[in-house]
Amino acid sequence: MARTFMQFFGAARTHKTVPFRITLSETRAFFLKVWCQTDGATAVEYGLLAGLIAVGLAGGLGALADLVNLVFEVVGDETASVADSMSDD
């Protein structure tokens, strides 16, 4: 049977004549149980994965934005040169 935190530190004990003592094995078991808990590990891993994906997307979208900007500049220059050649006639 697992003991609660309050039982470990004596709040649940009301008997006045026998002092509450924690054995070394109980203390060791308590700290091992706390140390080995992995309840939130999956959420942390998913958070780190989402963060890495976001950083990758930010870098990739930055490079894509430069490429799209270059394409629009080329199209704009070609359109301007065609418009200039049509106005010269």
N, CA and C atoms as an extended XYZ file, in Angstrom:
267
Properties=species:S:1:pos:R:3:atomname:S:1:resname:S:1:resid:I:1 pbc="F F F"
N         0.844       -1.164        0.000 N   MET     1
C         0.000        0.000        0.000 CA  MET     1
C         0.898        1.239        0.000 C   MET     1
N         0.632        2.150       -0.913 N   ALA     2
C         1.433        3.362       -1.019 CA  ALA     2
C         1.027        4.360        0.061 C   ALA     2
N         2.011        5.005        0.613 N   ARG     3
C         1.742        6.011        1.631 CA  ARG     3
C         1.676        7.383        0.987 C   ARG     3
N         0.864        8.238        1.547 N   THR     4
C         0.760        9.592        1.026 CA  THR     4
C         1.878       10.447        1.600 C   THR     4
N         2.002       11.641        1.059 N   PHE     5
C         3.012       12.579        1.527 CA  PHE     5
C         2.804       12.917        2.997 C   PHE     5
N         1.578       13.139        3.403 N   MET     6
C         1.290       13.504        4.785 CA  MET     6
C         1.595       12.348        5.739 C   MET     6
N         1.403       11.120        5.288 N   GLN     7
C         1.728        9.982        6.134 CA  GLN     7
C         3.245        9.875        6.314 C   GLN     7
N         4.004       10.218        5.279 N   PHE     8
C         5.452       10.157        5.391 CA  PHE     8
C         5.979       11.152        6.405 C   PHE     8
N         5.336       12.275        6.539 N   PHE     9
C         5.845       13.307        7.425 CA  PHE     9
C         5.054       13.435        8.720 C   PHE     9
N         4.233       12.468        9.028 N   GLY    10
C         3.667       12.364       10.354 CA  GLY    10
C         2.355       13.065       10.601 C   GLY    10
N         1.754       13.737        9.633 N   ALA    11
C         0.505       14.453        9.880 CA  ALA    11
C        -0.660       13.488       10.097 C   ALA    11
N        -0.560       12.303        9.550 N   ALA    12
C        -1.656       11.346        9.700 CA  ALA    12
C        -1.563       10.574       11.018 C   ALA    12
N        -0.425       10.640       11.690 N   ARG    13
C        -0.244        9.930       12.958 CA  ARG    13
C        -0.708       10.806       14.111 C   ARG    13
N        -1.555       10.255       14.971 N   THR    14
C        -2.052       11.036       16.111 CA  THR    14
C        -1.652       10.433       17.445 C   THR    14
N        -1.051        9.266       17.440 N   HIS    15
C        -0.672        8.610       18.676 CA  HIS    15
C         0.489        9.373       19.314 C   HIS    15
N         0.357        9.797       20.536 N   LYS    16
C         1.325       10.679       21.186 CA  LYS    16
C         2.512        9.953       21.802 C   LYS    16
N         2.350        8.694       22.175 N   THR    17
C         3.422        8.024       22.905 CA  THR    17
C         4.464        7.406       22.001 C   THR    17
N         4.097        7.017       20.801 N   VAL    18
C         5.046        6.383       19.886 CA  VAL    18
C         5.428        7.396       18.818 C   VAL    18
N         6.677        7.784       18.759 N   PRO    19
C         7.075        8.758       17.733 CA  PRO    19
C         7.042        8.111       16.351 C   PRO    19
N         6.710        8.906       15.401 N   PHE    20
C         6.649        8.414       14.021 CA  PHE    20
C         8.053        8.403       13.435 C   PHE    20
N         8.460        7.265       12.925 N   ARG    21
C         9.786        7.139       12.344 CA  ARG    21
C         9.675        6.595       10.924 C   ARG    21
N        10.458        7.157       10.074 N   ILE    22
C        10.512        6.682        8.690 CA  ILE    22
C        11.772        5.853        8.545 C   ILE    22
N        11.617        4.663        8.035 N   THR    23
C        12.789        3.817        7.853 CA  THR    23
C        13.538        4.240        6.592 C   THR    23
N        14.765        3.813        6.501 N   LEU    24
C        15.588        4.130        5.341 CA  LEU    24
C        15.001        3.533        4.068 C   LEU    24
N        14.463        2.328        4.163 N   SER    25
C        13.884        1.692        2.970 CA  SER    25
C        12.636        2.435        2.504 C   SER    25
N        11.828        2.953        3.442 N   GLU    26
C        10.650        3.729        3.044 CA  GLU    26
C        11.068        5.040        2.382 C   GLU    26
N        12.093        5.683        2.921 N   THR    27
C        12.586        6.924        2.337 CA  THR    27
C        13.142        6.674        0.945 C   THR    27
N        13.918        5.606        0.818 N   ARG    28
C        14.482        5.251       -0.481 CA  ARG    28
C        13.383        4.952       -1.482 C   ARG    28
N        12.356        4.205       -1.063 N   ALA    29
C        11.249        3.874       -1.955 CA  ALA    29
C        10.502        5.127       -2.390 C   ALA    29
N        10.314        6.058       -1.464 N   PHE    30
C         9.615        7.301       -1.782 CA  PHE    30
C        10.384        8.098       -2.835 C   PHE    30
N        11.697        8.284       -2.628 N   PHE    31
C        12.480        9.072       -3.576 CA  PHE    31
C        12.646        8.366       -4.913 C   PHE    31
N        12.732        7.053       -4.918 N   LEU    32
C        12.787        6.326       -6.188 CA  LEU    32
C        11.482        6.466       -6.954 C   LEU    32
N        10.380        6.426       -6.236 N   LYS    33
C         9.076        6.580       -6.892 CA  LYS    33
C         8.948        7.964       -7.500 C   LYS    33
N         9.365        8.991       -6.769 N   VAL    34
C         9.304       10.356       -7.287 CA  VAL    34
C        10.256       10.525       -8.461 C   VAL    34
N        11.466        9.979       -8.343 N   TRP    35
C        12.478       10.128       -9.371 CA  TRP    35
C        12.095        9.412      -10.671 C   TRP    35
N        11.405        8.294      -10.570 N   CYS    36
C        11.107        7.476      -11.743 CA  CYS    36
C         9.768        7.810      -12.396 C   CYS    36
N         9.056        8.795      -11.909 N   GLN    37
C         7.777        9.134      -12.523 CA  GLN    37
C         8.002        9.712      -13.911 C   GLN    37
N         7.235        9.207      -14.875 N   THR    38
C         7.355        9.660      -16.260 CA  THR    38
C         6.006       10.093      -16.818 C   THR    38
N         5.107       10.569      -15.981 N   ASP    39
C         3.768       10.925      -16.436 CA  ASP    39
C         3.792       12.058      -17.462 C   ASP    39
N         4.602       13.076      -17.273 N   GLY    40
C         4.616       14.220      -18.167 CA  GLY    40
C         5.673       14.148      -19.244 C   GLY    40
N         6.403       13.049      -19.337 N   ALA    41
C         7.501       12.958      -20.292 CA  ALA    41
C         7.002       12.999      -21.732 C   ALA    41
N         5.896       12.353      -22.010 N   THR    42
C         5.379       12.337      -23.370 CA  THR    42
C         4.972       13.734      -23.808 C   THR    42
N         4.338       14.488      -22.948 N   ALA    43
C         3.931       15.845      -23.291 CA  ALA    43
C         5.153       16.721      -23.556 C   ALA    43
N         6.203       16.548      -22.777 N   VAL    44
C         7.425       17.323      -22.993 CA  VAL    44
C         8.052       16.949      -24.332 C   VAL    44
N         8.073       15.670      -24.653 N   GLU    45
C         8.644       15.228      -25.924 CA  GLU    45
C         7.856       15.790      -27.096 C   GLU    45
N         6.539       15.765      -27.009 N   TYR    46
C         5.726       16.330      -28.086 CA  TYR    46
C         5.936       17.835      -28.192 C   TYR    46
N         6.110       18.509      -27.083 N   GLY    47
C         6.376       19.950      -27.109 CA  GLY    47
C         7.702       20.266      -27.777 C   GLY    47
N         8.728       19.483      -27.454 N   LEU    48
C        10.024       19.684      -28.100 CA  LEU    48
C         9.955       19.399      -29.592 C   LEU    48
N         9.225       18.367      -29.970 N   LEU    49
C         9.069       18.032      -31.382 CA  LEU    49
C         8.340       19.144      -32.122 C   LEU    49
N         7.277       19.678      -31.537 N   ALA    50
C         6.541       20.778      -32.161 CA  ALA    50
C         7.426       22.016      -32.285 C   ALA    50
N         8.255       22.278      -31.280 N   GLY    51
C         9.173       23.412      -31.352 CA  GLY    51
C        10.192       23.263      -32.463 C   GLY    51
N        10.741       22.065      -32.621 N   LEU    52
C        11.703       21.831      -33.701 CA  LEU    52
C        11.045       21.964      -35.069 C   LEU    52
N         9.816       21.486      -35.198 N   ILE    53
C         9.091       21.636      -36.469 CA  ILE    53
C         8.858       23.107      -36.761 C   ILE    53
N         8.496       23.883      -35.744 N   ALA    54
C         8.259       25.320      -35.945 CA  ALA    54
C         9.529       26.037      -36.385 C   ALA    54
N        10.674       25.696      -35.780 N   VAL    55
C        11.935       26.312      -36.180 CA  VAL    55
C        12.277       25.938      -37.618 C   VAL    55
N        12.065       24.682      -37.978 N   GLY    56
C        12.316       24.251      -39.354 CA  GLY    56
C        11.415       24.955      -40.354 C   GLY    56
N        10.139       25.097      -39.999 N   LEU    57
C         9.217       25.804      -40.888 CA  LEU    57
C         9.592       27.272      -41.033 C   LEU    57
N         9.995       27.906      -39.947 N   ALA    58
C        10.375       29.315      -40.020 CA  ALA    58
C        11.577       29.503      -40.943 C   ALA    58
N        12.555       28.637      -40.833 N   GLY    59
C        13.718       28.720      -41.718 CA  GLY    59
C        13.363       28.419      -43.158 C   GLY    59
N        12.548       27.401      -43.360 N   GLY    60
C        12.138       27.030      -44.714 CA  GLY    60
C        11.267       28.085      -45.362 C   GLY    60
N        10.362       28.665      -44.597 N   LEU    61
C         9.494       29.698      -45.162 CA  LEU    61
C        10.268       30.967      -45.457 C   LEU    61
N        11.317       31.243      -44.685 N   GLY    62
C        12.169       32.390      -44.980 CA  GLY    62
C        12.868       32.228      -46.318 C   GLY    62
N        13.393       31.048      -46.573 N   ALA    63
C        14.048       30.773      -47.850 CA  ALA    63
C        13.032       30.798      -48.991 C   ALA    63
N        11.856       30.269      -48.751 N   LEU    64
C        10.807       30.267      -49.777 CA  LEU    64
C        10.352       31.689      -50.076 C   LEU    64
N        10.271       32.530      -49.074 N   ALA    65
C         9.865       33.923      -49.283 CA  ALA    65
C        10.876       34.650      -50.159 C   ALA    65
N        12.154       34.400      -49.959 N   ASP    66
C        13.178       35.022      -50.803 CA  ASP    66
C        13.038       34.559      -52.253 C   ASP    66
N        12.761       33.280      -52.448 N   LEU    67
C        12.596       32.747      -53.791 CA  LEU    67
C        11.365       33.339      -54.477 C   LEU    67
N        10.259       33.430      -53.769 N   VAL    68
C         9.036       34.003      -54.346 CA  VAL    68
C         9.253       35.478      -54.673 C   VAL    68
N         9.960       36.197      -53.796 N   ASN    69
C        10.273       37.604      -54.052 CA  ASN    69
C        11.106       37.744      -55.320 C   ASN    69
N        12.087       36.869      -55.521 N   LEU    70
C        12.916       36.893      -56.719 CA  LEU    70
C        12.087       36.633      -57.969 C   LEU    70
N        11.172       35.677      -57.913 N   VAL    71
C        10.308       35.377      -59.058 CA  VAL    71
C         9.456       36.592      -59.414 C   VAL    71
N         8.881       37.266      -58.427 N   PHE    72
C         8.073       38.446      -58.703 CA  PHE    72
C         8.912       39.585      -59.285 C   PHE    72
N        10.153       39.736      -58.823 N   GLU    73
C        11.035       40.758      -59.388 CA  GLU    73
C        11.329       40.477      -60.857 C   GLU    73
N        11.616       39.213      -61.189 N   VAL    74
C        11.896       38.838      -62.581 CA  VAL    74
C        10.666       39.072      -63.444 C   VAL    74
N         9.508       38.646      -62.967 N   VAL    75
C         8.277       38.837      -63.735 CA  VAL    75
C         7.982       40.330      -63.896 C   VAL    75
N         8.193       41.103      -62.835 N   GLY    76
C         7.977       42.552      -62.915 CA  GLY    76
C         8.919       43.217      -63.901 C   GLY    76
N        10.198       42.816      -63.897 N   ASP    77
C        11.171       43.384      -64.831 CA  ASP    77
C        10.803       43.039      -66.275 C   ASP    77
N        10.414       41.798      -66.513 N   GLU    78
C        10.028       41.384      -67.861 CA  GLU    78
C         8.775       42.125      -68.315 C   GLU    78
N         7.821       42.289      -67.405 N   THR    79
C         6.596       43.005      -67.745 CA  THR    79
C         6.903       44.467      -68.064 C   THR    79
N         7.803       45.072      -67.288 N   ALA    80
C         8.185       46.460      -67.536 CA  ALA    80
C         8.903       46.605      -68.866 C   ALA    80
N         9.782       45.650      -69.188 N   SER    81
C        10.501       45.732      -70.469 CA  SER    81
C         9.550       45.547      -71.647 C   SER    81
N         8.559       44.669      -71.525 N   VAL    82
C         7.564       44.493      -72.591 CA  VAL    82
C         6.714       45.756      -72.734 C   VAL    82
N         6.331       46.344      -71.594 N   ALA    83
C         5.528       47.567      -71.637 CA  ALA    83
C         6.335       48.717      -72.253 C   ALA    83
N         7.640       48.799      -71.950 N   ASP    84
C         8.497       49.854      -72.540 CA  ASP    84
C         8.655       49.650      -74.038 C   ASP    84
N         8.822       48.392      -74.450 N   SER    85
C         8.993       48.128      -75.886 CA  SER    85
C         7.684       48.406      -76.635 C   SER    85
N         6.547       48.228      -76.014 N   MET    86
C         5.275       48.494      -76.671 CA  MET    86
C         5.016       49.993      -76.738 C   MET    86
N         5.496       50.755      -75.783 N   SER    87
C         5.271       52.197      -75.802 CA  SER    87
C         6.227       52.913      -76.728 C   SER    87
N         7.365       52.281      -77.049 N   ASP    88
C         8.334       52.890      -77.957 CA  ASP    88
C         7.834       52.849      -79.391 C   ASP    88
N         6.951       51.915      -79.744 N   ASP    89
C         6.477       51.764      -81.137 CA  ASP    89
C         5.565       52.820      -81.518 C   ASP    89
